[in-house]
Amino acid sequence: MTATMTEGRTDRADGGENAGKGARRGRLPRVPARIRRGGLPYLLLLPAVVLELLVHLIPMVMGIVMSFRRLTQFYIRNWSEAPWAALDNYQVAVDFDAPIGQALLHSFLVTCAFTTLAVGLSWLFGVAAAITMQDSFRGRGFLRAVFLTPYALPVYAAVITWAFMFQRDNGMINHVLHDQLGLTDRPSFWLIGDNSFIALVVVAVWKSWPFAFLIVTAGLQNIPRELYEAAAIDGAGIWQQIRKITLPSLRPVNQVLVLVLFLWTFNDFNTPYVLFGRAAPEAADLISIHIYQSSFVTWNFGSGSAMSVLLLLFLLSVTAVYLLLTSRRRRSADA
């Protein structure tokens, strides 16, 4: 009986080994944990990469190809048959002695001035409001919600409202400045002429500064309160605390914030298009509207694509130089 039990255990052990070998042979080889951990981030990024290719990269490549062709309204139905233009579209765009090049250069300079003012004022208002809202007081939550309202509103609805406010005869701006305060001799034209640049900057700053306020407010949460208390004990005033503690601590946040505001503002199309329509005044002829007119108003898509590529190269160059300078400054500060 003992021999029978021993044989039964041996048979079961052999059967278990054979079953385990068969299961191992039928199972796929296990992927090493290191590879699984390294490949998981790329797998999670795959949907975003596919959408980026479909939404941005493929149209960008098509635009680059179109910039080397004489693509006009005669070849819209089959743009691949448009004659090859090589670098002619680029030469026309950068020929500043010709009318097209002069108009593009003027639009570029207007855009640079507009971006400088809009980004500078947005950053200044955002930092000032965030520092003011740093300490607790009654009504701080309500004021924060009010400050973020322009950022939460739809762009088209907000800019259309500003367009009504800038109307000459029945707009609120002229009603306050001329009728109520008497600061002007007569109602001003805000959507045409030189004043259009001022109107554009006002709307852009109103729309952008809440974003700066939000980002700087988040950055202020990482500054220890003990630094301000120690500075106050040492006799530092509010301006010395801002200059010696707040601004140096916010340097990494401000570097990213300024770059994002610059790219958004320089490429802004919705604000001038809704405010002025297809034909922006000469004083507010931003490069985004100028490229739109060169492409969809004059039906010269080859020239408009070349201008878009030049704008892309300019923004990439500025971004690369900015990141290089900020990284060097950060390394020197850490050293």
Disulfide bonds with the S-S distance in Angstrom:
none
